[in-house]
Amino acid sequence: MNLTEIKELSQKYLMNTYGERDVCLVKGEGVYVWDSEGKKYLDFVGGIGVCDLGHCHPAIVEAVTSQVCQLIHCSNLYYIEPQVRLAQMICEHSFAEKCFFANTGAEAGEGALKLARYYAKKKFGEQKYGIITFYNSFHGRTMAMVTATGQERFQRGFEPLLPGFKYAEFNNIDSVRKQIDETTCGVMIEPVQGEGGIVPATQEFMQDLRQLCDENNLLLVFDEVQCGLGRIGTNFAYEYYNVIPDILMLAKALGGGVPIGAVLAGGEVADAFDVSKHATTFGGNPLACSSAIAFLNELFGKDLAARAAEIGSYFKQRLESLREQHSVIKEVRGIGLMLAMDFSKPVAREFYRHCLDGGLLVNVLKDDRIRLLPPLIIEKTHCDKAFEIMNSALEKIGA
Ligand SMILES: Cc1ncc(COP(=O)(O)O)c(C=O)c1O
């Protein structure tokens, strides 16, 4: 099919959630993707922070193909060997003592929320159900996660939202303190806000938040769906801050491109769920878990987090030099390979289009903001190429 045919069929048969798009991607290899018309792009979006090993990494291809020939699905009515091996691997490399596997980030959030409430109710009584989240956060699109997401634009049209949520200002500990009452059981936070604009929490705030939670018997839940798994230069974002959560959510990169989400927990929280209190048909299936094991082998075995820190700082310097040359760039922000650029004018779409023409994929977050989540395997030469394309896109905007 060519692009025009694909567009027509999408408009006719797909619900209008994603709107019109410019290209249809049909192939990927390493840091490159190709569209239906044969054009090649350097991919600095990585499936929105999913393709950390790039596309069709041999280790993922091998793990998925061999598992496909063995057993694709069987349900959690039976033990699943790759699921327990994955859980063991995660626990041996993190604070976690137990895991639950879901399929997406939003589902990991649902699991984390249910675990927090179930634990708190059992331990402290029925009145404990309140969750504090943050303005400008993003936790997914299910009803509970839309409610947890502190941005009205994701909530409008879906009211009534779920009861039991309150919102605090990010990086403002007094604001969190003010929201705590006798119902509060936990705080859910992205250590680096992703969708909200690549805004890192400060070290001081994270430490204060841990202390505040301890003083008030609140569970601290880290949503590391976007910022975890090497992206900010440590295997887990909590390690960057040296602040240990009670519950942690993973998804996106974990499956090497195959959908999987995970809820991690330590201490007595890890043992809180009773049999049949939470479940999912597909969660922890053999295929996704085998792929995730292959991903983590690469992440841990090749220390991709350290690589993300090093190449991320190189790339950020290059972006800073772009900012010095082009006054339309207001700010360059981010840690490791989780980066954003803010413009002083609403030119993000135009910038994206010029980059697309030049063979580079970037992600428009807002009219005046783009986000970059390249694979962790990028080389300096890829950063230099992206720099060149961006520079020429900015010259065109200026012109
Ligand atoms: C921090 C964070 N949490 C949760 C989600 C939801 O993940 P999913 O789209 O897999 O449901 C996202 C997705 O962008 C995210 O960035």
The ligand as a Tripos MOL2 file, in Angstrom:
@<TRIPOS>MOLECULE
LIG
   16    16     1     0     0
SMALL
NO_CHARGES

@<TRIPOS>ATOM
      1 C1          5.4070    8.3320   32.8130 C.3       1 LIG1
      2 C2          4.3890    7.5310   32.0630 C.ar      1 LIG1
      3 N1          3.5420    6.7530   32.7550 N.ar      1 LIG1
      4 C3          2.6100    6.0160   32.1460 C.ar      1 LIG1
      5 C4          2.4770    6.0430   30.7780 C.ar      1 LIG1
      6 C5          1.4240    5.2170   30.1160 C.3       1 LIG1
      7 O1          1.9990    4.1650   29.4250 O.3       1 LIG1
      8 P1          1.1650    3.3920   28.3010 P.3       1 LIG1
      9 O2          0.9850    4.3310   27.1700 O.co2     1 LIG1
     10 O3          2.0280    2.2050   27.9730 O.co2     1 LIG1
     11 O4         -0.1270    2.9990   28.9260 O.co2     1 LIG1
     12 C6          3.3320    6.8320   30.0140 C.ar      1 LIG1
     13 C7          3.1990    6.8960   28.5540 C.2       1 LIG1
     14 O5          3.6840    7.7670   27.8830 O.2       1 LIG1
     15 C8          4.3110    7.6000   30.6750 C.ar      1 LIG1
     16 O6          5.1460    8.3890   30.0000 O.3       1 LIG1
@<TRIPOS>BOND
     1     1     2 1
     2     2     3 ar
     3     2    15 ar
     4     3     4 ar
     5     4     5 ar
     6     5     6 1
     7     5    12 ar
     8     6     7 1
     9     7     8 1
    10     8     9 2
    11     8    10 1
    12     8    11 1
    13    12    13 1
    14    12    15 ar
    15    13    14 2
    16    15    16 1
@<TRIPOS>SUBSTRUCTURE
     1 LIG1         1 GROUP 0 **** ****
